[in-house]
Amino acid sequence: MAMQAAEIERLIKEAFPDAEVTITDLAGDNDHYAAMIASSAFKGKTRVQQHQMVYDALKGRMGGVLHALSLQTTVKA
């Protein structure tokens, strides 16, 4: 089962209301995405911690419903 980009964005914005999110479907199969996320919630966090926060926001879907997600996170000014 694949996951739609809109659902990924919804879950991320639910966890980080101020987030600027760009989702790109890398293979056209709704299963391999890249996400660029900017949020003030990432301030003071390492890149690993930021990515863990995003995985937590996806509520266990990573590795199951969502096969691959390349992340690029930044602190929103």
N, C-alpha and C positions, 0 to 999 in steps of 0.2 A: 504494500500500500504506500502510495506517495503522499507527500505533504505539499500543499500549495504555499507559494511565497507569501500570500496575504496572511496566512495563518502564522507563519514564522514571524512576520512583522507585528501582528497583533499580540502575540505572546511577549515579544521583546518590549513593545511599547506599554504593555500591561505592567511589566516589571520596572521599566524605566520610562516614565511618562514624558520626560523631556528629550528623549532620544530622537536623533535624526538617523533614520534607518534606510539603507539602500540594499535591496536583495537582488541578486542576479542568478538566474537559472543557467548554470554552466553547461549543461548537456541537453537541455530541452526535454528532460525526462521527469521533472518535478521531484528529483531525488538527489541532485548534486547542485548545491548552491554556494554562492559567496555572499557574505554579508559585511557591510561597512556600517559600523555603529558608533555614533558619538553621543556621549552622555556625561553629565556632570557627576553621576554616581560612580564613575571610574576614577575620580580624583583621588590621588594618594594610593592607588592600587597598582600592583605590578601587572604586566601584560597577562601573565598566567591567571592571576586573580580576576582580572577583567573577563577573560574567556570563561572561567569557571562560573562567574555571575551570569553570563549569557546562557551557558549550558543549563544552569539552574532554572533560568527563566523559561526554558523550553520544556520543563516539567517531564523529564525522562524520555522525551521523544527522540533525542539524539542517539543514533546507533540502532534504532528500531524503525519507526515510521520515517524518520529523517536519516538517510544513509550517510551523506557527506555535507559538511558545512565548513567552508573556509572562512575564518574570521579575521577582520581587521577592526580593532577597537581604538578609539581615541577619547580623550577627555574633551568635553564640550566646554568651550570658554564662556 
